[in-house]
Amino acid sequence: MTDTSTPPSADSTAEVTAAEPAGTEEAKKSESVASDSDLFRQSEIAADYVEGLLDILDYDGDIDELVSTGRPMVEVVGGRLQPLVGQRGATLEALQELTRLAIFRATGSPSRLLLDIGGYRASRRKELAAVARNAVEKVKEHGEPVRLEPMSAFERKCVHDVVNAIPGVQSESEGVEPSRRIVVRVAD
């Protein structure tokens, strides 16, 4: 069955927002509630899409949908999910992009959905924090920039977050996908 309904246009949303008094607390609360509900709606769409994929692939997993730090999130937990993560999370990244496309198709708006399968992202975050701290130690000890291996956008953000929290060093990304990497150096 094909969905022939059209998502509400940006014009209709703008009309609702324009009707509210600008700058009032009530308008700000209304915008944030709408935003949170939009984000939760995105996570619901994503969860339905991922559930469909799991059914097709005959994988079992529990799906949690939530909104965290201003982003919709879907977490899949269960046994034998490693094939859905793939080598260094490559399959997970591809599934996340497909899920984002499903959200876009349903809402007409791009999404910053974060998909996690089998706790991969949480464990990878810990590994990357250790890599970042190690690079910082080398930079502080030798004073020379340290270039890390190429990483995905998610991985680079994890490293940037750790490095930026440490005084005296800074990080920046260089290169072009898929060879984009982080350089850690002494802060200017």
Phi, psi and chi 1 to 4 in degrees:
 res  aa     phi    psi   chi1   chi2   chi3   chi4
   1 MET       -  136.3  177.0  159.8   66.3      -
   2 THR  -104.5  135.0  -56.6      -      -      -
   3 ASP   -80.4  116.3 -178.7    9.5      -      -
   4 THR  -103.6    1.4   57.8      -      -      -
   5 SER   -74.7  155.2   63.3      -      -      -
   6 THR  -111.3  139.4   56.8      -      -      -
   7 PRO   -67.6  156.2   21.3  -26.9      -      -
   8 PRO   -58.2  139.0   -0.6    1.0      -      -
   9 SER   -76.7  161.4   70.9      -      -      -
  10 ALA   -62.6  -30.7      -      -      -      -
  11 ASP   -63.4  -41.2  -67.1  -21.6      -      -
  12 SER   -68.0  -35.4   64.7      -      -      -
  13 THR   -67.2  -40.1  -54.4      -      -      -
  14 ALA   -64.0  -37.2      -      -      -      -
  15 GLU   -63.9  -40.8  -70.1  170.3    6.4      -
  16 VAL   -65.2  -44.7  170.3      -      -      -
  17 THR   -65.6  -39.8  -54.7      -      -      -
  18 ALA   -66.8  -28.7      -      -      -      -
  19 ALA   -70.9  -21.5      -      -      -      -
  20 GLU   -80.4  147.8  -62.9  172.7  -12.3      -
  21 PRO   -65.3  127.4    4.0   -4.0      -      -
  22 ALA   -69.9  138.4      -      -      -      -
  23 GLY    82.2    0.3      -      -      -      -
  24 THR   -87.7  157.0   66.0      -      -      -
  25 GLU   -61.8  -38.1  -74.2  -60.1  -46.8      -
  26 GLU   -61.6  -42.4 -172.4  175.3  -38.5      -
  27 ALA   -64.5  -41.6      -      -      -      -
  28 LYS   -64.6  -43.0  -71.3  179.6 -175.3  174.9
  29 LYS   -62.8  -42.5  -74.0  179.8 -173.9  174.7
  30 SER   -61.5  -42.1  173.7      -      -      -
  31 GLU   -64.7  -42.9  -71.7  172.8   10.4      -
  32 SER   -69.9  -36.4   68.1      -      -      -
  33 VAL   -65.8  -44.6  168.6      -      -      -
  34 ALA   -61.1  -40.8      -      -      -      -
  35 SER   -63.2  -46.8  176.9      -      -      -
  36 ASP   -63.2  -40.1  -73.9  -13.1      -      -
  37 SER   -68.4  -35.6   69.9      -      -      -
  38 ASP   -63.6  -42.2  -71.3  -14.8      -      -
  39 LEU   -64.7  -42.4  -66.3  174.4      -      -
  40 PHE   -65.5  -38.2 -169.4   72.2      -      -
  41 ARG   -60.4  -41.4  173.8   73.4  178.7  123.6
  42 GLN   -62.0  -41.6  -71.9  179.4   20.3      -
  43 SER   -66.9  -33.9   68.3      -      -      -
  44 GLU   -65.6  -43.9  -72.2  176.8  -35.0      -
  45 ILE   -61.6  -44.2  -67.2  166.5      -      -
  46 ALA   -62.6  -43.4      -      -      -      -
  47 ALA   -61.8  -42.6      -      -      -      -
  48 ASP   -62.1  -42.3  -71.0  -15.2      -      -
  49 TYR   -63.7  -48.1 -179.3   77.8      -      -
  50 VAL   -63.9  -39.5  169.8      -      -      -
  51 GLU   -60.4  -40.3 -175.9  176.1   16.5      -
  52 GLY   -62.3  -41.8      -      -      -      -
  53 LEU   -63.4  -43.8  -73.0  176.1      -      -
  54 LEU   -61.0  -40.3  -68.8  175.6      -      -
  55 ASP   -62.7  -44.8  -72.9  -14.7      -      -
  56 ILE   -61.8  -41.8  -70.2  168.1      -      -
  57 LEU   -82.5   -6.4  -63.7  169.9      -      -
  58 ASP    59.9   44.2 -163.2   28.0      -      -
  59 TYR  -105.9  144.9  -78.5  105.2      -      -
  60 ASP  -102.4  137.7  -70.5  -33.7      -      -
  61 GLY  -168.4  148.0      -      -      -      -
  62 ASP   -90.0  136.1  -67.3  -32.8      -      -
  63 ILE  -114.3  125.2  -59.6  172.5      -      -
  64 ASP  -112.1  132.9  -68.2  -33.3      -      -
  65 GLU  -114.7  134.9   54.4 -156.4   51.7      -
  66 LEU  -157.1  173.5   54.8  136.4      -      -
  67 VAL  -123.1  126.6  173.5      -      -      -
  68 SER  -140.6  135.1  177.3      -      -      -
  69 THR    47.6   43.1   61.9      -      -      -
  70 GLY    74.5   17.8      -      -      -      -
  71 ARG  -132.5  145.5  -46.6  177.2   69.3  149.3
  72 PRO   -73.7  143.2   23.7  -29.4      -      -
  73 MET  -136.8  147.4  -65.3 -179.7   66.3      -
  74 VAL  -133.5  128.7  169.2      -      -      -
  75 GLU  -118.7  131.9  -63.7  174.5  -12.7      -
  76 VAL  -113.2  125.3 -177.3      -      -      -
  77 VAL  -125.3  138.4 -177.3      -      -      -
  78 GLY   162.9  179.5      -      -      -      -
  79 GLY   -83.1  161.7      -      -      -      -
  80 ARG    44.7   48.0   78.1  176.7 -168.0  101.4
  81 LEU  -101.6   -3.9  -65.3  173.0      -      -
  82 GLN   -53.3  -39.1 -178.6   56.3   36.9      -
  83 PRO   -59.0  -25.9  -25.1   34.2      -      -
  84 LEU   -79.9  -13.6  -62.7  177.9      -      -
  85 VAL   -90.1  -45.0  173.1      -      -      -
  86 GLY    76.6 -178.7      -      -      -      -
  87 GLN   -70.1  122.5 -174.3  176.2    9.5      -
  88 ARG    52.8   30.5  -70.3 -157.3   50.9 -157.3
  89 GLY    79.6   12.6      -      -      -      -
  90 ALA   -63.1  -43.4      -      -      -      -
  91 THR   -68.1  -39.4  -54.4      -      -      -
  92 LEU   -58.9  -45.0  172.3   59.0      -      -
  93 GLU   -60.7  -42.0  -68.4  -67.5  -28.9      -
  94 ALA   -65.3  -42.7      -      -      -      -
  95 LEU   -63.8  -37.3  -70.8  171.8      -      -
  96 GLN   -62.8  -42.5  177.0  174.6  -81.8      -
  97 GLU   -65.5  -40.6  -72.6  -53.7  -49.7      -
  98 LEU   -62.6  -40.1  -72.4  171.7      -      -
  99 THR   -66.9  -39.2  -53.4      -      -      -
 100 ARG   -62.0  -38.2  -74.2  177.4  174.6  177.9
 101 LEU   -64.8  -38.3  -74.7  171.2      -      -
 102 ALA   -62.8  -39.7      -      -      -      -
 103 ILE   -64.7  -44.8  -66.5  168.7      -      -
 104 PHE   -60.5  -41.9 -178.6   78.0      -      -
 105 ARG   -62.1  -38.0 -178.5  173.0  175.6 -120.7
 106 ALA   -80.1  -32.7      -      -      -      -
 107 THR  -109.9  -22.1   65.8      -      -      -
 108 GLY    80.2    5.0      -      -      -      -
 109 SER  -123.3  142.3  -60.6      -      -      -
 110 PRO   -67.1  157.3   13.9  -17.8      -      -
 111 SER  -128.2  150.6  175.2      -      -      -
 112 ARG  -105.1   30.6  -65.5 -179.7   54.7 -128.7
 113 LEU   -50.3  138.7  170.8   84.2      -      -
 114 LEU  -114.0  119.9 -170.7   62.2      -      -
 115 LEU  -105.2  132.5  176.1   63.8      -      -
 116 ASP  -128.3  138.2 -168.0    9.9      -      -
 117 ILE  -127.2  126.2  -63.5  176.6      -      -
 118 GLY    62.4   24.2      -      -      -      -
 119 GLY    70.9   17.3      -      -      -      -
 120 TYR   -58.4  -47.5  172.7   79.4      -      -
 121 ARG   -63.8  -39.3  -68.5 -161.9 -169.2  -86.7
 122 ALA   -64.0  -44.9      -      -      -      -
 123 SER   -70.3  -36.2   64.0      -      -      -
 124 ARG   -66.1  -37.4 -175.4   67.9  176.9  143.8
 125 ARG   -57.1  -43.4 -135.4  179.6 -113.6  114.7
 126 LYS   -63.8  -44.0  -71.3  177.6 -173.3  173.6
 127 GLU   -60.6  -44.0  -67.8  170.1   11.4      -
 128 LEU   -68.4  -32.5  -68.6  166.4      -      -
 129 ALA   -62.4  -40.4      -      -      -      -
 130 ALA   -66.3  -41.5      -      -      -      -
 131 VAL   -60.6  -44.7  167.3      -      -      -
 132 ALA   -63.3  -45.9      -      -      -      -
 133 ARG   -63.2  -38.0  -74.4 -169.3  -65.2  -85.9
 134 ASN   -63.5  -43.5 -173.6   35.1      -      -
 135 ALA   -63.7  -41.0      -      -      -      -
 136 VAL   -62.0  -43.7  166.0      -      -      -
 137 GLU   -59.0  -43.6  -73.9  177.3   23.7      -
 138 LYS   -63.7  -42.3  -72.8  179.8 -178.4  176.2
 139 VAL   -63.9  -45.5  167.5      -      -      -
 140 LYS   -66.0  -35.5  -74.1 -174.8  172.0 -175.3
 141 GLU   -74.1  -44.7 -177.2  177.5  -30.6      -
 142 HIS  -104.2  -17.9  -58.4  -69.8      -      -
 143 GLY    75.5    2.6      -      -      -      -
 144 GLU   -99.7  146.8  -64.8  -66.3  -41.0      -
 145 PRO   -62.3  148.3  -17.4   27.5      -      -
 146 VAL  -117.3  124.4  172.9      -      -      -
 147 ARG   -99.2  125.1  -76.7  178.1  171.4   68.9
 148 LEU   -90.8  167.3  -58.6  176.5      -      -
 149 GLU   -65.6  157.7   65.3 -173.9   40.3      -
 150 PRO   -58.0  143.7  -25.5   35.0      -      -
 151 MET  -140.3  161.6  -61.6  178.7 -175.5      -
 152 SER   -74.5  168.6   69.8      -      -      -
 153 ALA   -59.4  -42.2      -      -      -      -
 154 PHE   -59.2  -46.7  162.7   76.6      -      -
 155 GLU   -64.9  -42.3  -66.1  171.1  -37.4      -
 156 ARG   -62.2  -41.7  -71.3 -167.5  -48.5  -90.4
 157 LYS   -61.4  -41.1  178.0  166.3  180.0   -2.7
 158 CYS   -59.6  -44.7  -67.8      -      -      -
 159 VAL   -67.5  -45.9  171.9      -      -      -
 160 HIS   -56.2  -43.3  -76.8  -54.2      -      -
 161 ASP   -59.6  -42.5  -71.3  -13.0      -      -
 162 VAL   -69.3  -47.8  171.1      -      -      -
 163 VAL   -63.7  -42.4  172.5      -      -      -
 164 ASN   -66.4  -19.0  -70.3  -25.2      -      -
 165 ALA   -84.5   -5.7      -      -      -      -
 166 ILE  -107.4  122.0  -59.1  171.9      -      -
 167 PRO   -69.2  147.8   16.2  -20.3      -      -
 168 GLY    93.2   -6.7      -      -      -      -
 169 VAL  -133.3  160.8  -68.4      -      -      -
 170 GLN  -144.0  161.7   65.0 -175.0   29.6      -
 171 SER  -132.8  152.6   62.0      -      -      -
 172 GLU  -149.0  153.7   62.8 -174.1   19.0      -
 173 SER   -94.3  145.6  -66.5      -      -      -
 174 GLU  -139.9  158.0   69.3  176.2   17.3      -
 175 GLY    93.8 -176.8      -      -      -      -
 176 VAL  -122.7  142.9 -178.4      -      -      -
 177 GLU   -54.4  142.3  -63.0  -70.3   -4.3      -
 178 PRO   -90.1    9.6   33.8  -34.8      -      -
 179 SER  -101.3   19.7  -60.8      -      -      -
 180 ARG   -71.0  134.4 -164.8  153.7  170.2   81.4
 181 ARG  -137.7  170.4   65.7 -178.4   64.6 -128.9
 182 ILE  -105.2  140.5  -70.5 -179.6      -      -
 183 VAL  -115.7  126.5  178.7      -      -      -
 184 VAL  -105.4  131.8 -179.9      -      -      -
 185 ARG  -146.0  170.3   61.4  179.0   43.1  127.5
 186 VAL   -64.1  138.5  175.2      -      -      -
 187 ALA   -68.2  146.4      -      -      -      -
 188 ASP   -69.3      -  -65.8  -28.0      -      -
